[in-house]
Amino acid sequence: MAQPIQYQQGDYYKGTDGKYYVYQMSGGKLKWKLFGGSGPSGAGAPLGQNFRSMPAPVDTERPDLEASSADNNPALTLTTISAGPLKGAKPDTDTIRYPGDGINTPDTDYVFFQFGKYKPPFSQDADGKTADPYAQYNSSVSDLDLKSVSVFDAGFNQTASVKTIVLPMPQDLSNELKSDWSAKSFTRLGRTAIAAAAGGRFGDALNTARDVSGNLKSIQGAIVSQVLNNIPGVGGNLTINDITGSTRGIVLNPNAEVLYDSPNMREIGMVFKMVPKNAIEARNIKMICDAFRAASLPTYGASGSSEEFTGVNQNGETVEAGETENISGDNFIRVPYLCKFTFMTGPKPNKWVAQFKPSAITRVQVNYTPDGTYATYGDQSPVATELSINFLESKVIFNSEIAKGF
């Protein structure tokens, strides 16, 4: 039986991506690290020693993807919902990027965009096959199918496919959480009645009922207002507080309380100003803008996917649960893709910036005159293009998810 290779400090190999990796100390232990030079020999070689080539490690696909601090800190482990790329897609494959040469080092910060097919939250496909209500709620976005969008490639004058996009961190990056709270007013009688009915605090109801004078005055004020509002000229404008305030100088105690209503979906906007340095970057900028525009739009017709449902089909025939009926025709349009964007540092999600669940693209704006004047190069491509995108997160986040990176 062959013995496993014992790697030593200074060993290197060339990966399938054409990059060199070196086995060196990091964080107190030996790890495979990406070596950013042109090769393992010559000036600038790490550790200043002669390297010996070794076969690629077989225990890991990408040794440069080191175990992050999340491995040692369960509070940072991203579970249930992935804050990273969809289904293993990586920023270094099948990706259109801007700038072409500015996002290629292990410590570079950038945004990685992917498009996923919208999964109806109450469909059988999104059921999740789990009894956990929390996992079931997120199941429609926790396992999206990665999709590509068709765009026009101006460089080759033909249709092209965009799968993933890499852009630099936007200049204005912020995260806002909003919740709906509202102030409600309760009279003393109303407060007591609610507490007695909902909380079983009948002692409070008894104490309030003993306040005969206060209760009688409130009731009296109610009766008087009802009578006065029927007098011509008053027109139903008087309230109890109008009567008691104008005759006794008192009003009902509002017993105001602030009550929680609901959380709001998070929204985020990103703006990218892109200035091409060459024809290739101009072509990529065009495809990037068109990819977001295409992903934000619905598809005409309902064909292209089979839906499972129970009911009556277009021929009036009963379809049982579990049977598949293809919905087609121009009576429907298919919902646009969701966008999963991840703030990255090198090959890993950036743990310092809050991540988002897959989001709907609510607005795409392409400005061809960001500097106030329309100007083009010799091939008619714009000198500068500004892309503005607005997103609405598809699911509510809960307090436990903050520790998971959201």
N, C-alpha and C positions, 0 to 999 in steps of 0.2 A: 504494500500500500504506500502510495507516494506521500511523503511528508509535506505539510504545508510550508510555503516559503516564509522564512523569517526575515522580515524587512528590517533594515538598519537605518539609522539616521543618515540622511544624505542620499538614499536611494531615490531614483526618479523613474518615470515612464512617460510616454507620449500617449495621450488619450485619443479616442476616436474623433474628438472634436479638433484635433491638431494642436492642442495645448499641452504644455508640460506640467507635471505635478511632482512635488518633492515631499519626501517624508521627513518632517522636522518638528521641533518642539513648538507647542502652542498651548498656552494655558496649563503648563506643567506636565503635559504628556505628548507623546509622539502622535502626529496626525498627518494625513495627506493634505497638502496645501497647494493651491494653484500658484505656479511660478510664472510671473508675468513677463519674463525676458524672452529673448529669441531662441533660447536653448539653455541646457543645463551646464554648459561649459563657457569659459571665458569670463570677462569682467562682469561684475554684478551678480555672479552666481551666489545663491544663499549659502551662508556658513563658510564661504571661502575655501571649499575643499573640492576635490575631484569626485564627480558623481559616477556611479555605476548604474547602467540601465538595468531595470528589472521588469518582469512581465506585469501587466496591469493587474491590480488586485481583483480577485474574483468574488469577494464578499460584499462588494458595493458597486453600484452602477456608476455613481459619480462621487469619487472620493473627495472632491472639493466641497461637497455639501456636508460640512461638518455637523456633528451633533450640536444643536443650538442649546442655549441656556434653558429652553423649554424642557429639554430632557431631564434636567436637574431640578426644575421648578414646576411641579404639577399645576400650579396656578396659571402658568403661561401656556400650557398645552392646549392646542386648538383641537377640540373634540366636537363631535356631532355636526358642526358646521365648519367647513374648511375655509380658512382665511387666505388660502393660497390658490394657485392656478387650478383650473378645472381638470380633473382626471389626469393628472400627470403631465399636462402640457408644459413645456419649458420655454423660457424667454430666448433661448439660443437656437430654436428650431422653428421653421415655418413662420417667421415673424417679420413684419415690416416695421422699421424703426426710424425715428428721427431724434437726434442727428445720426447719420450713418456711422460715425466713428467716435461718438461721445459717450456711449453706454456699453462699455466692454470690459470693465474691471470688476473684481470681486467686491469692491467697496463703493460702487456707484449706486446712487439712489435714483429710482425711476418708477414709473407707473406701468404696470403690465395689464393690458386690456384683453378680455376674451368675450366671445358672444355665445350665449347658451339658449337653447330652445325653451320657450316659455312652457312650463308644465302647469296646467290648470290645478289650483290648490285642492279642489274637491274631486279630482278625477281618480280613477282606480290606479293609474300610474303613479300618482303622488301619495297614495295611501300610506306608503312606508312600511306596511306589514309589521307594525310595532304597536304595542299597547301603551307605550310611553307617550302621553299627550304632548309633551314638549318636543320630542323628536318628530312626532306626527305633524305638528304645526310647521316645523321647518323642512319637512321632507320634500316639499315641492321645489325647494331651491338648494338643498344640500347635495344634490347629485344630478346637476344639469348635464345635458349632452352638449359637448362642444360643437359649435357650428361655424361655418365660414360664410362670408357674404361676397356677392359678386359685385365687382366695380369695373370701371373703365381704366385700362392702363394706357395713358396717353403716350408713353414712351414707345410702346410697340403697336399702338393703335388697335387694341383688341381687349376682350373681356378677360379679367383676371380674378383670382380668388384670394381674399384676405382672411386669414385664420386668427392671428393674434397681432397685437400692436404694442409697441414699446415707445413711450414718450418720456421726456424728462419730468421731474417733479414740477408741478405748477408753482408759479411765484406766490400766489395767494392760496394757501391751503389751510383750511380751518374746519373744525368739527363742532356741530351744535346739536344739543339735545333739548327738545322742547316738550312740555307736558301741559295739558289743559287742567287748570284748577279754576274753580269759580266760587264766588262768595254767595252764600245762601242765608236768608234771614228767617228765623223761627221766633214766634212769640213764646212767652213762657208756657202758655197752655199747649201750643203746638210742640214745643220741645219735650214737655212732659209726656204728652200723648205718644210721641214717636219712641221715646225711651221706654215707656211702659209696654208698648206693643212689640218692639223689636228686642229689647234687652231684659224684659221681665222685671223692670225696676218699678214695681207698683207702689213702693213706699213713697217715691217722689210724687206720684200721682195723688196719693192721699194728702201729702203735705201741701201740695198746690191747691187741692180742693178745699183745704181749710182756710185758704186766703179768700174768704167769702167776699170781702169788700172789693178786692182787686178784680175778682171774677165778675161780680155783679156790675162793676163799672165798665168792664170790657164788653159784657153782653149788652148793657144799656147803650153804650156807644154804637154797637152794631145795629141795634134796633133803631136808634135815632137816625143813623145814616141811611138806613133802608127807607125810612119814612120821608126824610128830607129829599132824597134823590128822586122821589116821585112827584115832588112839587114842581109845577111849571117854572122854568127859568133856571132851576138848579141843573137839570139835565143829566143826572147821574154822575156828576163830577166829584162828589164828596166821598172821602174815605173815612174810616174810623179815626185815623190820625188827624184828619182835617177837623172833625168834630171835637175830639178831646183836646187837640192843640189850641183851638180857637176859644174853647170855653173853660178849660181847666189848666192849660199850659203844660200838658203832659202828652206824650205819645207812647204807643206800645213799645216795649223793650224788644228790639229786633233780634237779640241773641244771635248775632251774625257769626257764621262759621265758614271757613274756607274748606271746600270739599274737592277731592280728587275726581277728575272725570275720566281722562284717558291719556295715553302717551301719543305723541305725534310721530309719524314716519320721518326718518332723517332725510334731509336733502343736502346735496353738495353740488357745487359748480366748479368747473375747471376751465382755465383759459390757457391756451398754448399759442405763442407767437412763433411761427416757423419761417426762417429765412434760408432758402436753399443755397448751398455752396457750389453745387454742380447739378448737372442734368438728372442724375440718379436721384438726388434728394428732392428735386422738384417733382419728379415722377412719384416718389413715395409720399410726399405731402398730399398730392392730389388723391392718391388711393386711400390714405388715412382719412381724409375729410369725407370722401365718398363712402367709406366703410361705415362710419358713424351715422351718416345720413341714411344709408340703406338699412342698417340695423334698427333704426328708430321708426321705420315705416312698416305698415302691415303688408301681408302678401295677398294678392287678389285671388279670390276663390278659396275653397276649403280643401282642395285636393292636396295630395302629397303625404297624407298621414291617415291612419285608420283610428277611429275613436270607438271605444267600448261604451255601450250605454244600454239601458233597458227602456223599452217603450215601443213606439210605432214608427216604422221607417217610412220613406217617401212613397212607398207603394201601398201603405196602409196595413202592412203586415206586422204582427207582433214580434218583437225581437227580445229574446230572453236574456237575462243577466249573463254576462260572460261572452256572449256572441259579439262579433265584430261587424260593424256596418260602416262602409266608407262614405263619409259625408263629402259631397262634392258639389260643384256648380257655382254660379255667380251670386247665389243668395247670401254668401258668407265671405268674410275676409279673415285671414289668419293673423292672430295677435303677433306683434313684433317680438324680436328677440330681447332677452334680458342681457345686461352687460355686467360681467364680473371684473372689477378692476381691483388690483392688489398693489399696494405700495411696497416696493421691493428694495432690498439692498443686496446687490450681487445676486446669488441664486436663492436667497431666502426672503420671506416676508419681513418687512421692517417692523420690529417689535416696539418701536418708539412712537409710531403713528397708528391711530385707531383705524382698523379695517372695516369694510362694509360688506354686508351680504349682497348677493346679486341684486342689481338695481334696474329700474326701468329708465330708459332714456327719454326724458320729457321735453328736451329742447336741444337743437343743434343749430348753431349759427356759424357760418363761414364768412369772414370779412376779408375781401381781397384788397382793401385799402386801409390797413391798420395805421399807416402813417399819414393818412389824409389825402394821398394822391395815388391814382392808379398808374403803376409802372410795371413793365414786363421786361424779360430778357429777349434775346433774339428769337427764341422758339415760342414766344408768347406766354411762357409760364410767368406767374406773378413774382415780383421781387420779394414780397412778403405776404404771408397768409396768417390770419388769426382765427383759431378754432375755439369756439366756446361751447361747452357741453354742460347740461344740467341733468342730474340724476335724482331719482326718488327711490329710496331703499324699499325692497319688496316685502320685508318683514320687520316687525317690531323687535327691538333688542331688549333684553331683560337684564337685571342687575348682575346676575351670575355670568353674563357673557362679556362683561367688561374685563374680567380676569382672563378671558379666552382670546383677547386681542381686539375686541370690537369697541 
